[in-house]
Amino acid sequence: KVIMATVGKGLMMEPAPLWSGGPTPGQFYNFPGTRGQQDTKSHTLYPSTSGTSVVGLIYDGGILLAADSLGSYGSLARFRDVKRVFKVTDKAVLSCSGDIADYQFIKEVIEQKVRDDECGGYNKVLDAGALHCWLTRVLYNRRSRFDPLWLECVVAGYKEGEPFLGYVDKIGTAYEATEVATGFGLHLSIPMIREAREKSQNPKMNKEEAKKILVDCLKVLYYRDCRAHFKYQLADITKDGITITDDLNLKQDTNWELAHLIKGYE
């Protein structure tokens, strides 16, 4: 069967459909009761720009938290001044590894939440324990909707007057510990911190000991993790307040003279 259509003064031959109501060859077919192709929803499966490890530990008198400032576009060190340590309130600090866009999104949501609390006259300041609990619900909710925020979050601060350090990942897995890390830091930094605690005369560590082991962890990550960077931020959280130091540098303390002798990893 052939359909003949008049075009100008001539005739154009058009093939008839393969069958009535069927899909057109080479095109999508919308089954009854389903959404059209233009209405489909996409999710982030592979974050384009991401940040690597965050490392934190509780010492005798406060909490130290550190993260480098690199945003990696795949394997490309694209953005070298990404601040990933964020002061939420005077009692809470948040730092995340994972998708930078998702981190910026959750940061804006938290900032709005803090403003709403202040404008609403809510007297209790959002502390680290409350923020950690809230994040577990938010991230688990997004995971349950199959649209997770691709983040590993570290919350540091105070909860009911006591130092608090907690971890939450993109599926809502959460825990508290005296030392917490994300990414490669989970495998490389945690053993170093625990070994340092065992060797120290004071297992809780003083501030100088804690800062030294934290910088050593960042050095190892800079050597071992190709997504790590030598510029980093350091947050010191105490009962007196929060101090975040930006643009610290590991480069002068690292030595790459032996790098050319390492073979077999090409």
FENURMO-V660648 format. One record per pair of residues at least 4 apart in sequence whose C-alpha atoms are under 7 Angstrom apart, sorted by sequence separation. I is the first residue (numbers start at 0). J is the second residue. D is the distance in whole Angstrom. If there is no record, write none. Layout:
i=I j=J d=D
i=I j=J d=D
//
This chain:
i=5 j=9 d=6
i=6 j=10 d=6
i=22 j=26 d=7
i=29 j=33 d=6
i=34 j=38 d=6
i=57 j=61 d=6
i=58 j=62 d=6
i=71 j=75 d=6
i=72 j=76 d=6
i=87 j=91 d=5
i=98 j=102 d=6
i=99 j=103 d=6
i=100 j=104 d=6
i=101 j=105 d=6
i=102 j=106 d=6
i=103 j=107 d=6
i=104 j=108 d=6
i=105 j=109 d=6
i=106 j=110 d=6
i=107 j=111 d=6
i=108 j=112 d=6
i=109 j=113 d=6
i=110 j=114 d=6
i=111 j=115 d=6
i=112 j=116 d=6
i=113 j=117 d=6
i=114 j=118 d=6
i=115 j=119 d=6
i=116 j=120 d=6
i=117 j=121 d=6
i=125 j=129 d=6
i=126 j=130 d=6
i=127 j=131 d=6
i=128 j=132 d=6
i=129 j=133 d=6
i=130 j=134 d=6
i=131 j=135 d=6
i=132 j=136 d=7
i=133 j=137 d=6
i=134 j=138 d=6
i=135 j=139 d=6
i=136 j=140 d=6
i=137 j=141 d=6
i=138 j=142 d=6
i=139 j=143 d=6
i=140 j=144 d=6
i=141 j=145 d=6
i=142 j=146 d=6
i=157 j=161 d=5
i=158 j=162 d=6
i=167 j=171 d=6
i=168 j=172 d=6
i=180 j=184 d=5
i=181 j=185 d=5
i=183 j=187 d=6
i=184 j=188 d=5
i=185 j=189 d=6
i=187 j=191 d=7
i=188 j=192 d=6
i=189 j=193 d=6
i=190 j=194 d=6
i=191 j=195 d=6
i=192 j=196 d=6
i=193 j=197 d=6
i=194 j=198 d=6
i=195 j=199 d=6
i=204 j=208 d=6
i=205 j=209 d=6
i=206 j=210 d=6
i=207 j=211 d=6
i=208 j=212 d=6
i=209 j=213 d=6
i=210 j=214 d=6
i=211 j=215 d=6
i=212 j=216 d=6
i=213 j=217 d=6
i=214 j=218 d=6
i=215 j=219 d=6
i=216 j=220 d=6
i=217 j=221 d=6
i=218 j=222 d=6
i=219 j=223 d=6
i=220 j=224 d=5
i=236 j=240 d=6
i=237 j=241 d=6
i=249 j=253 d=7
i=5 j=10 d=5
i=6 j=11 d=6
i=57 j=62 d=4
i=71 j=76 d=5
i=72 j=77 d=6
i=86 j=91 d=6
i=87 j=92 d=5
i=116 j=121 d=5
i=125 j=130 d=7
i=141 j=146 d=5
i=142 j=147 d=4
i=157 j=162 d=5
i=158 j=163 d=6
i=167 j=172 d=6
i=168 j=173 d=7
i=180 j=185 d=5
i=184 j=189 d=7
i=197 j=202 d=6
i=199 j=204 d=7
i=204 j=209 d=6
i=236 j=241 d=5
i=4 j=10 d=6
i=5 j=11 d=6
i=22 j=28 d=5
i=29 j=35 d=6
i=56 j=62 d=6
i=57 j=63 d=6
i=70 j=76 d=7
i=71 j=77 d=5
i=86 j=92 d=5
i=87 j=93 d=7
i=141 j=147 d=5
i=156 j=162 d=6
i=157 j=163 d=5
i=167 j=173 d=4
i=196 j=202 d=5
i=221 j=227 d=5
i=235 j=241 d=6
i=236 j=242 d=7
i=3 j=10 d=7
i=4 j=11 d=5
i=56 j=63 d=6
i=69 j=76 d=7
i=70 j=77 d=6
i=71 j=78 d=7
i=85 j=92 d=6
i=86 j=93 d=6
i=95 j=102 d=7
i=141 j=148 d=7
i=156 j=163 d=5
i=166 j=173 d=5
i=167 j=174 d=7
i=196 j=203 d=7
i=220 j=227 d=6
i=221 j=228 d=6
i=234 j=241 d=7
i=235 j=242 d=5
i=3 j=11 d=6
i=4 j=12 d=7
i=55 j=63 d=6
i=56 j=64 d=7
i=70 j=78 d=5
i=85 j=93 d=5
i=155 j=163 d=6
i=156 j=164 d=7
i=166 j=174 d=6
i=196 j=204 d=7
i=221 j=229 d=6
i=234 j=242 d=6
i=235 j=243 d=6
i=3 j=12 d=5
i=55 j=64 d=4
i=69 j=78 d=6
i=70 j=79 d=6
i=84 j=93 d=6
i=85 j=94 d=6
i=138 j=147 d=7
i=155 j=164 d=5
i=165 j=174 d=6
i=166 j=175 d=6
i=180 j=189 d=7
i=234 j=243 d=4
i=2 j=12 d=6
i=3 j=13 d=6
i=54 j=64 d=6
i=55 j=65 d=6
i=69 j=79 d=4
i=84 j=94 d=5
i=138 j=148 d=7
i=154 j=164 d=6
i=155 j=165 d=7
i=165 j=175 d=4
i=233 j=243 d=6
i=234 j=244 d=6
i=1 j=12 d=7
i=2 j=13 d=5
i=54 j=65 d=5
i=68 j=79 d=6
i=69 j=80 d=6
i=70 j=81 d=6
i=83 j=94 d=5
i=154 j=165 d=5
i=164 j=175 d=6
i=165 j=176 d=6
i=178 j=189 d=7
i=232 j=243 d=7
i=233 j=244 d=5
i=1 j=13 d=6
i=2 j=14 d=6
i=53 j=65 d=6
i=54 j=66 d=7
i=68 j=80 d=5
i=69 j=81 d=6
i=83 j=95 d=6
i=153 j=165 d=6
i=154 j=166 d=6
i=164 j=176 d=6
i=232 j=244 d=6
i=233 j=245 d=7
i=1 j=14 d=6
i=2 j=15 d=6
i=53 j=66 d=5
i=68 j=81 d=5
i=153 j=166 d=5
i=164 j=177 d=6
i=166 j=179 d=7
i=232 j=245 d=5
i=1 j=15 d=6
i=52 j=66 d=6
i=68 j=82 d=6
i=152 j=166 d=6
i=153 j=167 d=7
i=231 j=245 d=7
i=232 j=246 d=6
i=0 j=15 d=7
i=68 j=83 d=7
i=152 j=167 d=5
i=231 j=246 d=6
i=232 j=247 d=6
i=151 j=167 d=6
i=152 j=168 d=6
i=230 j=246 d=6
i=231 j=247 d=5
i=66 j=83 d=7
i=151 j=168 d=4
i=230 j=247 d=6
i=231 j=248 d=6
i=66 j=84 d=7
i=150 j=168 d=6
i=151 j=169 d=6
i=230 j=248 d=5
i=50 j=69 d=6
i=150 j=169 d=5
i=229 j=248 d=6
i=230 j=249 d=6
i=50 j=70 d=5
i=149 j=169 d=5
i=192 j=212 d=7
i=229 j=249 d=5
i=49 j=70 d=5
i=50 j=71 d=6
i=148 j=169 d=6
i=229 j=250 d=6
i=48 j=70 d=6
i=49 j=71 d=5
i=147 j=169 d=6
i=48 j=71 d=5
i=49 j=72 d=7
i=131 j=154 d=6
i=48 j=72 d=5
i=47 j=72 d=6
i=48 j=73 d=7
i=47 j=73 d=6
i=127 j=154 d=6
i=142 j=169 d=7
i=127 j=155 d=6
i=142 j=170 d=5
i=188 j=216 d=5
i=127 j=156 d=5
i=126 j=156 d=7
i=127 j=157 d=5
i=128 j=158 d=5
i=151 j=181 d=6
i=126 j=157 d=6
i=127 j=158 d=6
i=138 j=169 d=6
i=139 j=170 d=5
i=218 j=249 d=7
i=126 j=158 d=6
i=135 j=167 d=6
i=138 j=170 d=6
i=139 j=171 d=4
i=138 j=171 d=5
i=131 j=165 d=7
i=91 j=126 d=5
i=128 j=163 d=7
i=136 j=171 d=7
i=90 j=126 d=5
i=91 j=127 d=5
i=127 j=163 d=7
i=135 j=171 d=5
i=184 j=220 d=7
i=88 j=125 d=7
i=90 j=127 d=6
i=135 j=173 d=7
i=53 j=94 d=7
i=183 j=224 d=7
i=53 j=95 d=7
i=53 j=96 d=6
i=52 j=96 d=6
i=51 j=96 d=5
i=50 j=96 d=5
i=51 j=97 d=7
i=50 j=97 d=5
i=101 j=148 d=6
i=49 j=97 d=5
i=50 j=98 d=7
i=101 j=149 d=7
i=49 j=98 d=4
i=50 j=99 d=6
i=48 j=98 d=6
i=49 j=99 d=5
i=48 j=99 d=6
i=98 j=149 d=6
i=46 j=98 d=5
i=97 j=149 d=6
i=98 j=150 d=6
i=97 j=150 d=5
i=96 j=150 d=6
i=97 j=151 d=6
i=95 j=150 d=6
i=96 j=151 d=5
i=95 j=151 d=5
i=96 j=152 d=7
i=95 j=152 d=4
i=94 j=152 d=6
i=95 j=153 d=6
i=94 j=153 d=5
i=93 j=153 d=6
i=94 j=154 d=7
i=93 j=154 d=5
i=92 j=154 d=6
i=93 j=155 d=7
i=91 j=154 d=7
i=92 j=155 d=5
i=91 j=155 d=6
i=92 j=156 d=6
i=91 j=156 d=4
i=90 j=156 d=5
i=91 j=157 d=7
i=90 j=157 d=5
i=156 j=236 d=6
i=96 j=181 d=7
i=62 j=155 d=7
i=62 j=156 d=7
i=62 j=162 d=7
i=61 j=162 d=6
i=42 j=146 d=6
i=57 j=177 d=5
i=56 j=177 d=6
i=57 j=178 d=6
i=56 j=178 d=4
i=55 j=178 d=6
i=56 j=179 d=6
i=55 j=179 d=5
i=54 j=179 d=6
i=55 j=180 d=6
i=54 j=180 d=4
i=53 j=180 d=5
i=54 j=181 d=7
i=52 j=180 d=7
i=53 j=181 d=5
i=52 j=181 d=5
i=52 j=182 d=5
i=54 j=184 d=6
i=51 j=182 d=6
i=52 j=183 d=6
i=53 j=184 d=7
i=52 j=184 d=5
i=59 j=203 d=5
i=58 j=203 d=5
i=59 j=204 d=6
i=58 j=204 d=5
i=59 j=205 d=5
i=58 j=205 d=6
i=59 j=206 d=7
i=58 j=206 d=6
i=84 j=232 d=7
i=58 j=209 d=6
i=89 j=240 d=6
i=74 j=226 d=7
i=89 j=241 d=6
i=71 j=226 d=6
i=69 j=227 d=7
i=69 j=228 d=6
i=67 j=227 d=7
i=68 j=228 d=7
i=67 j=228 d=6
i=67 j=229 d=7
i=68 j=230 d=6
i=67 j=230 d=6
i=68 j=231 d=5
i=67 j=231 d=4
i=66 j=231 d=6
i=67 j=232 d=6
i=65 j=231 d=7
i=66 j=232 d=6
i=65 j=232 d=6
i=66 j=233 d=7
i=65 j=233 d=5
i=64 j=233 d=6
i=65 j=234 d=6
i=64 j=234 d=5
i=63 j=234 d=6
i=64 j=235 d=7
i=63 j=235 d=5
i=62 j=235 d=6
i=63 j=236 d=6
i=62 j=236 d=5
i=51 j=226 d=6
i=61 j=236 d=6
i=62 j=237 d=7
i=51 j=227 d=6
i=61 j=237 d=5
i=60 j=237 d=6
//
